Each structure stands twice: as C-alpha cells, then as structure tokens.
Amino acid sequence: MSALDIHAAPRRGLPWSRVIGSVLLLMVAALAALGSLVVPGDPFAQSLAKALSGPEPAAPLGYDHLGRSIYHRLVHALRLSPLIALAAVATAGAAGLILGSLAAARGGWIDRALVMLADALLALPGLLLVLIVLAMMPGTAVGFWAGLSLVLWVEFFRLTRAATRETLASPAVQASRLLGFGPAYVFRIHVWPEIAPMMLTAAAFGTATAIMAIAALGFVYVGMRAPAPELGLMMVELLPYWREAPMALLSPVIATFVLLLGLTLLAGSREQ
Amino acid sequence: MSLLKAEDITVRDGGTTLLAPLSLSLEPGEPLVVLGETGSGKSLMAQALMGTLPPELQATGHVALGNRELNAGDPDRFRGLWGREIGVLPQEPWLSLDPLMRVDRQVAEAHALVRGLSRRDALARASVDLDALGLSGAGASYPHQLSGGMAQRVAIAAARAGGARIVIADEPTKGLDAARRDDVANLLLTEMGETGGILVITHDLALARRIGGRLIVLRAGAVVERGTTREIFAAPRAAYTKELFAADPENWTPRRQRAATGATVIGAKDLSVARAGRTLFSGLSFEILAGGILGVTGPSGCGKSSLGDALLGLVAPAQGTVARTPEAHPFAFQKLYQDPVAAFPRKRSLGKTLQDMQGLIKGQQPKIETLLDALGLDPRLLARRPGAVSGGELQRFALLRILLRQPRFVFADEPTSRLDPITQAKVIELFVRTAVQDNVALMLVSHDPALIRNTGDAVLSLDPASPPVGGELAETTPAASFGVS
C-alpha cells in the first residue's frame, strides 16, 4: 500500500570491501603459516657481520641491527599478535555473549550489577587495564590475553544485551513462549540470528584493537620483551636505523597496516 | 478545463506490466477516488503522475497539467511541479512532520523555499493557513503535542503552501480510528473547495463513499470499473467490485448467535488492568465458553489488547482474577497477533518453524498437511520465510501453528487490521469456522465495531469515554450465556 512496498529489493552486488579485506587477511595468514616453510630460517639467529644488510635468498627482507633475518622475525610476529588477539576475542566474545544474554533475560539486580561493572570498565582507558594485568604477568602472551579479554568483553556484552532485550520483547518470542518453547530454542532461533552478524563485526574490530594494543605496548617497551619477535617491538628496535635501512623499518609497519586494514574492511562492510 | 489529464499511464518493471494503460482526468471541485487493495497498483499510479517512481520502474504515457504537456517516461521534468502544482499529503502525516520543529515553521518553510517569500512573510502566511484550518494558536506547538487529526491538517497546510491546486492523498486514513475518518474526508473536501482538485487513493470503502466524486476501482494494475462514486456504490457492475463491497464488515450477514452450551474455558472476575499508572478498565467480569466467540471493540488505547494479554497471563492484572479451566494443558491458551510477520522467527522458513512446533509436542497431534488443506494454504509456501508470503496467508499460517498446539482458547488481537477487505472477510470466516468446529473459545479484538457486531456471540465494548470508571458492556447478547456484569 505504501510507496515503499513496491520498491524492488536493492540489487545486491558483491561486497567488494569484504572481499578485499578477506584477501588481505588470507595473504597475511599464508605468510604467517607458510613463511618459514618456503624459506627456512631462525628468527633469533644473530650474525652481526650482516647487520642492516640488504635482502638475500636466505633472508628475503634483509637483516636487522643485530643481523637477524627480518623476514623470519616478521613471520613469527605475524603468528604471535593475531593468535593472542584471536584468543582474547574468542574469550571476550563468549563472556560477552553469555553475560549479555543473562542480563537481558534475567533483568533485575543481575542486569544492574553487570551493566555497572561494564560501565566501570568502560570508564578506564583500555590500555591502562592491559598494563595493570601485564604488571602482574610481565611480558607474557598470557598476560596480554587476560588483559585484552578484560577490555574487549564489554563491547560484546553491550551489543548482546541490547539486541537480546529487543528480541526477547518481540511478539515472535512471546508467541514462541506461549506455544511452549524453552529458552534454548528462543536463543537459537530468535536471538542468535539477530546478533550473529553484529558479533562478526565486533569480533573483527576487536581483533584489530587487540593487535594494535599489543603493537602499541611493544613500541613503548612495556609489552612483549625482546628478543621476542613482535610487530611493535620490531618497529621501535629498527627506528634508530631508519636512515640506513628504511625498508627494514617499513616491513613491520606495512605488515601491521595490511593486517589492520584487512580486519577493518571485513568488519565495516556490513550491508546497512 | 481539467486540472490534470493523464493518458495511457503505464508502469512496467522490465517485462512485467504493473499498471495497464490508464487514463484519467481531474476536474476542479470534483474529487477523484482510486480504490483498490494492496498491490492493485494504485500507489504506483500516483507515483507515475508525480514522477516519483523508483528508478528501476519504467513509466510511459502523457500527463497534461494545465497547459503543460509532460511525458511520464521522463520523470525529471516533473520536479519543478512539486509543491507548486501538485502537493502530496503523505501517509501517516504525524510521522512525516519534523518532530523537532514548531508546526508554523514547517508550514512557513514551504512558503519560503517553494514560493520564495521572505521569512517574515512566510511565517505570516503560515499562520493564516493554520487559522484557516482551525489550528489557531497551535502554530507554536511541536508535532507530538498534536492529535493525529491536527497533524494531518498541518501536513495539508504544508502540502498546499507552495500554491499547489492539486493534492494527492495516498491512504489519508491509514493509522486513524474509524471515528477520525469522517473528519479527514471533510477536511479534504473543504480544502479542495470549488477550484482545487484532489485525488484520493485508498482501500477504505467508507472513506471512498464519503469523498464521493468519481471513482476508479483498480485491481492487479488494471481498471475494473469507473464511474461516479454514488452510482458504483449503489449498483456495482463488475464482479470484483461486488465482492469488494460484500467484504466490507458493514455488509456482512450477522452470524446466527448460538446459545452456548460448552463448559467455561476462561473467565475474568472483577478484572482491572493498568498500564503506566493509568487504569484502562476496571470491574470487568465475563466467561467465555468452549466454541463461543467474544468480540471486543473500542477505540485505540482503550485496553482491548491489554485485556487479552491479562487473560493469557502476559500482563499482571491490577485487580481481580483470571480463571482457566483446570483440564486444559498449560499451552492451550494462545494468541494471534496483529502483525503476523512480527510473530514468526524472521529468518526461519515457515516449514521449519512448523516442524519445530510438531517436534515439541508429544503424543497425538494434527498433521500439518491436513491443516494446510483445511486452511487453503499451498504447501509450497512452507519453503518461504515469513516476510515472503502475503499477510492473509501468513495469518492463516499463524492459525495453523496454534492449531498444532490444540488450543482451548485463542485471543486474536486485531488479526485482520492489516489485510484488505476481501482477505479480511475470508480470514475471519476461517477463524470463526475453526473455533466452532474445534470447540475453541475465541476472543476477537478489533477496532471495527461492524466486524465485531457481525462476528461475536457477545460483544464487549471498552470505551473509556462513556462510563465513569473503566469499561462497560455497551452491548451484550443475553442469549449467549456470557455472565457479564
């Protein structure tokens, strides 16, 4: 009846940004997984004679100031931060999903307490929270995982709670409950399809945030400890030699950029 | 001379014709009504006349406006006429007014931007316009402070501010109570006056009759019948028009009210319900027997839906009790929703949803295939999602899902208010037949008193205006043993 009814459904093209994002991420993943198989080598082996020298077959990206192969350090760094980030996002996502649905379904004091906790965490700068946890477990991947999970779950919690509350109040859920369906069915059939796309977006953004946080803390020497190959740490170690070896400095920068761009494109291209 | 003359207006979407060639003319002082159900192409026709069709649709034909000739296939040429020659009264105008802007400013905006008046002159003209529509003093209000009817008048003032002599009103009574319908019709007729022209697009028979003038009946993009409104209403010639008029609840043959014999399924005793601190009704007592139909009517906001929700235990009563028959299983009390699309899981096919229902119930149960057949539904629809079937079909699917539960009581909350009259008549007939056959107690809620009057075994009218406190039973049928106090 309304003018809107007859509008044809928008022609759905291929979501280009999502395709490009996935390709970028696949490239990075392939480098991280297969890099040391294609060119075998050790990211920790030093040979000071080769310090800051250019690429050669055994070290396709040249050597750093201690004569370590930048290629192999990069391959290892690209395994480390994404793995920590993915673990943190998985933990945070699960926690946020469970607590968010609990708050939405139960309401009352459980809801108020969880919202208050989430708001309190949101008021703290995220990096500060990670630093506090890292102060207890300095320089470890587990410390990063715990700290980042603690920061990231709030976003998942808030999204889940808001969407679940709305869905639970809908006539569709009321009808299902009247017909005798239990909470498991309501969650699986009504709630999850509504929040799943949002969760994917939040997970991609969360992963990007986590990778950036690990790199940022590495860059200011409070994250992973040398000699661990880590993106931020590599950048700060190579920074003094930017004049002699610009490509050496640019390698971790470009790798980080490609990784974050891929994640952002993947996250940001949700239709409408 | 005609204000607007359209010749052979056709609308196509690629190869499919959505509107077959249609010609019409709009004369000064004589309204033109286009009547049709959802999907009849009546809104498309208006859009083709305005040059506002979505870009993926193609229009052909000629439109003559005063001394200008326009080609419907070249919609960009129409843009200069918007507001100056043709004004559009939007559907549900309270949604199309800017909620953050005082209403006199909204009308003045059209004077200033379309006619190019200075700000001060525009405001002065706006207040004259509002005065003329009986809105003196309302200029400083915001839209949320206005009633639906007042918002409609503001929208009319804004639509006419650019000097448009032709007003196209697309479903002007959508979302309004029956009581407001006549106000809207009077308003449109007054606005038209002797020299203006109005084109009213509607599915509302009462509005069409009230507007009068000439009438075009559309169905599936083709003209079924045309003539003066009075003659067509007096003696429709086309079979479809006859069917359409017969489907109007006013013209239904009243159901023979039966003396109820069954046992009480559900009852209310001294029931009061409050929402947001306001008592909707109080002291309501009644019983519904198996196979009996209680019709509930009243204006919007009177608590019709809350009454049903209270019976189902979805809303806690402020006072009083609800008693259910103890022999019914806990899920034998069911609800049918106003908007069936919102009552189904959005992203699940109907077949899967129904299978879920079957999987939940142990023991003997009705077969989906048998019910599909009984409700006249095509099994192929099972593969679709709720958004992809028509409203009438989906409402029947909602009934099917409930029947799988073998209900004893069904609360149908405005189940047909979004359906066109012919579908409404079929769906209501089906509901009533099912209730009687399966011995289900039915509480049917509608804002349409005629529908309730011609359907219910007893009628409960909740009108907060008449009784001092809460609702009262304006009409009951003593024959049916609905213990109503």
Contacts between the chains, C-beta under 8 A, distances in Angstrom:
chain1	res1	chain2	res2	distance
A	1	B	38	4.8
A	1	B	43	6.6
A	1	B	171	5.9
A	1	B	174	7.3
A	1	B	203	6.8
A	2	B	43	6.9
A	2	B	91	5.7
A	2	B	170	7.7
A	2	B	171	7.3
A	2	B	174	8.0
A	3	B	43	5.5
A	3	B	47	6.3
A	3	B	52	7.6
A	3	B	91	7.8
A	3	B	170	7.0
A	5	B	38	7.3
A	5	B	39	7.8
A	5	B	43	7.4
A	6	B	18	7.5
A	6	B	43	6.7
A	6	B	44	5.9
A	6	B	54	7.1
A	6	B	57	7.6
A	7	B	54	4.9
A	8	B	13	6.9
A	8	B	54	6.8
A	8	B	56	5.0
A	8	B	57	7.8
A	170	B	342	6.4
A	171	B	337	4.9
A	171	B	339	7.2
A	171	B	342	4.7
A	171	B	343	4.7
A	172	B	342	6.0
A	172	B	343	5.5
A	172	B	344	5.9
A	172	B	345	5.8
A	172	B	346	7.0
A	174	B	314	6.7
A	174	B	335	7.4
A	174	B	343	8.0
A	175	B	335	6.7
A	175	B	337	6.7
A	175	B	343	4.6
A	175	B	344	7.6
A	175	B	398	7.9
A	175	B	401	8.0
A	176	B	345	7.5
A	178	B	312	6.8
A	178	B	314	7.9
A	178	B	331	6.9
A	178	B	333	7.3
A	178	B	334	5.9
A	178	B	335	5.9
A	179	B	331	6.1
A	179	B	334	7.1
A	179	B	357	6.4
A	179	B	360	7.3
A	179	B	401	7.0
A	179	B	402	7.5
A	179	B	405	5.6
A	180	B	330	7.4
A	180	B	331	4.1
A	180	B	360	5.9
A	180	B	361	8.0
A	180	B	405	7.2
A	181	B	356	7.4
A	181	B	360	6.4
A	185	B	356	7.0
A	189	B	345	4.9
A	189	B	348	6.0
A	189	B	353	8.0
A	189	B	356	7.2
A	190	B	345	5.6
A	193	B	345	7.6
A	193	B	346	7.2
A	193	B	347	4.4
A	193	B	348	7.8
A	194	B	346	7.8
